[in-house]
């Protein structure tokens, strides 16, 4: 299992970014996918989840209404569109996939929101 994350960077408050996580090595279309973020010195926290077929998205309260999760099973990719970004969104963002006892994470992509 392998993930390649991209799309992070430096953005001003109120700006937007779209994160991508390209997966390989497992039947991507059969599994729910999640996005996590991690602040320095803290544990990773789930912020969004999408089912295998792209429905029933979950959003943590702090990102609800600003972030949109989606997926394209044809290219094994899950996305996180982030709008109206705030300084508190500054963190490392990870995609994650769990299959029973197996737990797979992307390498992380840094998002920095600052003027």
Backbone as CSV, one residue per row, in Angstrom:
resi,resn,N_x,N_y,N_z,CA_x,CA_y,CA_z,C_x,C_y,C_z
1,UNK,0.852,-1.182,0.000,0.000,0.000,0.000,0.889,1.234,0.000
2,UNK,0.531,2.179,-0.849,1.343,3.392,-0.967,0.432,4.574,-1.261
3,UNK,0.739,5.699,-0.611,0.007,6.929,-0.876,0.988,8.016,-1.293
4,UNK,0.555,8.865,-2.196,1.313,10.061,-2.540,0.393,11.252,-2.343
5,UNK,0.739,12.073,-1.362,-0.062,13.253,-1.065,0.576,14.478,-1.715
6,UNK,-0.273,15.411,-2.090,0.207,16.664,-2.660,-0.833,17.752,-2.438
7,UNK,-0.438,18.984,-2.717,-1.380,20.086,-2.681,-1.231,21.031,-1.513
8,UNK,-0.395,20.678,-0.555,-0.176,21.582,0.569,0.652,22.786,0.164
9,UNK,0.788,23.699,1.096,1.589,24.886,0.818,1.233,26.027,1.741
10,UNK,1.699,27.204,1.362,1.454,28.421,2.118,0.321,29.202,1.452
11,UNK,-0.658,29.593,2.244,-1.798,30.335,1.710,-2.205,31.401,2.715
12,UNK,-2.756,32.494,2.221,-3.223,33.555,3.116,-4.569,33.186,3.723
13,UNK,-4.873,33.736,4.883,-6.206,33.509,5.459,-7.297,33.852,4.465
14,UNK,-8.309,32.994,4.417,-9.389,33.161,3.458,-9.146,32.463,2.135
15,UNK,-7.950,31.978,1.928,-7.611,31.308,0.679,-8.054,29.858,0.645
16,UNK,-7.689,29.200,-0.445,-8.110,27.822,-0.672,-6.931,26.964,-1.107
17,UNK,-7.034,25.695,-0.797,-6.110,24.684,-1.280,-6.895,23.408,-1.546
18,UNK,-6.357,22.569,-2.430,-6.943,21.248,-2.633,-5.862,20.207,-2.454
19,UNK,-6.036,19.369,-1.465,-5.111,18.273,-1.226,-5.538,17.051,-2.028
20,UNK,-4.542,16.303,-2.487,-4.788,15.056,-3.203,-4.015,13.927,-2.540
21,UNK,-4.587,12.754,-2.580,-3.928,11.562,-2.055,-4.160,10.445,-3.061
22,UNK,-3.103,10.088,-3.777,-3.190,9.033,-4.784,-2.770,7.722,-4.137
23,UNK,-3.641,6.737,-4.224,-3.409,5.452,-3.565,-3.040,4.374,-4.560
24,UNK,-2.287,3.400,-4.083,-1.963,2.229,-4.888,-1.719,1.040,-3.966
25,UNK,-1.863,-0.165,-4.544,-1.540,-1.365,-3.779,-2.703,-2.021,-3.067
26,UNK,-3.890,-1.475,-3.231,-5.072,-2.106,-2.648,-6.292,-1.673,-3.469
27,UNK,-7.421,-2.397,-3.321,-8.617,-2.055,-4.111,-9.294,-0.804,-3.553
28,UNK,-8.787,0.314,-3.973,-9.167,1.618,-3.432,-10.682,1.816,-3.398
29,UNK,-11.360,1.415,-4.443,-12.796,1.715,-4.553,-13.644,0.972,-3.532
30,UNK,-13.085,0.020,-2.830,-13.842,-0.768,-1.866,-13.788,-0.199,-0.448
31,UNK,-12.977,0.830,-0.234,-12.726,1.255,1.136,-13.027,2.728,1.361
32,UNK,-13.529,3.007,2.562,-13.639,4.389,3.001,-12.234,4.975,3.172
33,UNK,-12.147,6.270,3.010,-10.880,6.984,3.182,-11.091,8.150,4.127
34,UNK,-10.035,8.481,4.844,-10.131,9.569,5.807,-8.968,10.546,5.647
35,UNK,-9.213,11.762,6.078,-8.169,12.777,6.202,-8.009,13.122,7.678
36,UNK,-6.760,13.229,8.076,-6.403,13.635,9.421,-5.529,14.874,9.337
37,UNK,-5.422,15.556,10.459,-4.411,16.604,10.554,-3.756,16.532,11.922
38,UNK,-2.550,17.075,11.961,-1.767,17.012,13.194,-1.104,18.347,13.452
39,UNK,-1.387,18.886,14.638,-0.701,20.081,15.090,0.602,19.669,15.782
40,UNK,1.593,20.544,15.812,2.863,20.205,16.487,2.628,19.790,17.931
41,UNK,3.201,18.662,18.308,3.102,18.207,19.678,1.802,17.537,20.048
42,UNK,0.909,17.379,19.074,-0.378,16.762,19.356,-0.567,15.498,18.521
43,UNK,-1.572,14.715,18.873,-1.897,13.523,18.109,-2.675,13.901,16.853
44,UNK,-2.621,13.023,15.889,-3.405,13.218,14.669,-4.894,13.084,14.993
45,UNK,-5.686,13.923,14.334,-7.121,13.935,14.579,-7.855,13.850,13.248
46,UNK,-8.877,12.986,13.200,-9.644,12.850,11.964,-10.484,14.111,11.744
47,UNK,-10.463,14.595,10.518,-11.261,15.762,10.179,-12.309,15.476,9.116
48,UNK,-12.134,14.411,8.349,-13.110,14.118,7.316,-12.998,12.662,6.888
49,UNK,-14.126,12.111,6.455,-14.170,10.727,5.992,-15.155,10.618,4.845
50,UNK,-14.868,9.739,3.906,-15.780,9.493,2.786,-15.912,7.994,2.579
51,UNK,-17.116,7.537,2.282,-17.341,6.116,2.072,-16.738,5.654,0.748
52,UNK,-16.770,4.366,0.534,-16.145,3.796,-0.665,-16.793,4.318,-1.943
53,UNK,-18.100,4.579,-1.886,-18.806,5.012,-3.087,-18.932,6.534,-3.158
54,UNK,-18.370,7.231,-2.180,-18.345,8.692,-2.224,-19.474,9.376,-1.491
55,UNK,-20.275,8.629,-0.767,-21.381,9.239,-0.067,-21.122,9.417,1.406
56,UNK,-22.136,9.992,2.098,-22.121,10.140,3.554,-20.824,10.727,4.100
57,UNK,-20.383,11.851,3.607,-19.142,12.423,4.143,-19.306,12.872,5.588
58,UNK,-18.227,12.730,6.327,-18.163,13.204,7.713,-17.169,14.349,7.789
59,UNK,-17.533,15.360,8.593,-16.618,16.479,8.825,-16.584,16.781,10.315
60,UNK,-15.400,16.988,10.800,-15.239,17.460,12.174,-15.762,18.894,12.230
61,UNK,-16.274,19.271,13.394,-16.985,20.547,13.494,-16.163,21.746,13.029
62,UNK,-14.886,21.745,13.303,-14.093,22.941,12.995,-13.897,23.159,11.496
63,UNK,-14.149,22.133,10.683,-13.958,22.286,9.238,-15.271,22.212,8.474
64,UNK,-16.343,21.892,9.167,-17.649,21.745,8.514,-18.055,23.045,7.837
65,UNK,-18.487,22.925,6.598,-18.890,24.094,5.833,-17.746,24.775,5.090
66,UNK,-16.513,24.391,5.383,-15.356,24.997,4.706,-14.565,23.974,3.890
67,UNK,-14.548,22.731,4.344,-13.797,21.673,3.667,-14.764,20.731,2.960
68,UNK,-14.333,20.190,1.838,-15.140,19.228,1.078,-14.267,18.047,0.692
69,UNK,-14.688,16.876,1.103,-13.976,15.651,0.724,-14.645,15.044,-0.494
70,UNK,-13.852,14.477,-1.380,-14.387,13.797,-2.548,-13.387,12.732,-2.978
71,UNK,-13.789,11.916,-3.927,-12.896,10.865,-4.411,-13.197,10.570,-5.869
72,UNK,-12.190,10.083,-6.551,-12.330,9.617,-7.922,-11.774,8.196,-7.956
73,UNK,-12.666,7.235,-7.907,-12.216,5.844,-7.863,-11.552,5.406,-9.170
74,UNK,-11.787,6.138,-10.227,-11.157,5.806,-11.503,-9.662,6.059,-11.513
75,UNK,-9.212,6.977,-10.642,-7.782,7.274,-10.564,-7.260,7.094,-9.144
76,UNK,-8.030,6.346,-8.340,-7.568,5.977,-6.990,-7.121,7.183,-6.166
77,UNK,-7.922,8.220,-6.168,-7.524,9.460,-5.506,-8.644,9.988,-4.616
78,UNK,-8.251,10.425,-3.434,-9.168,11.128,-2.551,-8.668,12.571,-2.429
79,UNK,-9.622,13.498,-2.393,-9.304,14.918,-2.372,-9.853,15.562,-1.101
80,UNK,-9.246,16.651,-0.726,-9.784,17.495,0.328,-9.675,18.940,-0.144
81,UNK,-10.818,19.516,-0.511,-10.855,20.926,-0.909,-11.074,21.749,0.330
82,UNK,-10.185,22.698,0.551,-10.213,23.506,1.767,-10.416,24.966,1.383
83,UNK,-11.526,25.524,1.783,-11.859,26.919,1.491,-11.887,27.737,2.777
84,UNK,-11.822,29.050,2.605,-11.869,29.965,3.746,-10.897,29.498,4.841
85,UNK,-9.690,29.258,4.449,-8.699,28.745,5.390,-8.370,29.765,6.468
86,UNK,-8.116,29.241,7.655,-7.805,30.067,8.822,-6.426,29.686,9.368
87,UNK,-5.804,30.590,10.111,-4.504,30.234,10.702,-4.552,28.944,11.533
88,UNK,-5.694,28.674,12.163,-5.822,27.450,12.959,-5.837,26.183,12.109
89,UNK,-5.940,26.320,10.810,-5.867,25.155,9.923,-4.421,24.763,9.625
90,UNK,-3.473,25.548,10.072,-2.067,25.230,9.872,-1.728,23.932,10.574
91,UNK,-1.285,22.947,9.807,-1.034,21.605,10.334,-0.445,20.751,9.216
92,UNK,-0.059,19.541,9.577,0.294,18.540,8.582,-0.939,17.671,8.354
93,UNK,-1.279,17.464,7.098,-2.483,16.725,6.714,-2.092,15.368,6.143
94,UNK,-2.832,14.346,6.582,-2.549,12.971,6.193,-3.814,12.292,5.664
95,UNK,-3.663,11.452,4.663,-4.734,10.535,4.310,-4.449,9.204,5.011
96,UNK,-5.517,8.455,5.246,-5.393,7.216,6.018,-6.389,6.200,5.506
97,UNK,-5.967,4.947,5.552,-6.807,3.818,5.163,-6.582,2.707,6.174
98,UNK,-7.683,2.123,6.662,-7.609,1.052,7.643,-8.288,-0.176,7.074
99,UNK,-7.610,-1.300,7.159,-8.156,-2.580,6.709,-7.926,-3.588,7.816
100,UNK,-8.905,-3.721,8.704,-8.737,-4.622,9.839,-7.593,-4.158,10.716
101,UNK,-6.624,-5.027,10.934,-5.498,-4.645,11.793,-4.448,-3.792,11.092
102,UNK,-4.619,-3.618,9.800,-3.622,-2.880,9.015,-4.023,-1.427,8.899
103,UNK,-3.066,-0.563,9.142,-3.308,0.870,9.234,-2.275,1.581,8.369
104,UNK,-2.745,2.268,7.335,-1.825,2.871,6.376,-2.037,4.380,6.329
105,UNK,-0.918,5.109,6.310,-0.939,6.566,6.295,-0.133,7.102,5.119
106,UNK,-0.575,8.246,4.604,0.240,8.964,3.661,1.423,9.611,4.364
107,UNK,2.289,10.241,3.569,3.515,10.837,4.132,3.251,12.190,4.782
108,UNK,2.078,12.740,4.542,1.738,14.034,5.104,2.119,15.176,4.182
109,UNK,1.294,16.218,4.212,1.577,17.422,3.451,1.311,18.624,4.355
110,UNK,2.243,19.554,4.371,2.157,20.708,5.265,1.247,21.769,4.661
111,UNK,0.318,22.238,5.467,-0.521,23.381,5.113,-0.223,24.490,6.112
112,UNK,0.130,25.654,5.586,0.419,26.803,6.435,-0.463,27.964,5.988
113,UNK,-1.249,28.488,6.929,-2.134,29.599,6.646,-1.612,30.806,7.407
114,UNK,-1.121,31.763,6.658,-0.495,32.923,7.290,-0.475,34.089,6.316
115,UNK,-0.593,35.273,6.871,-0.484,36.470,6.040,0.957,36.987,6.037
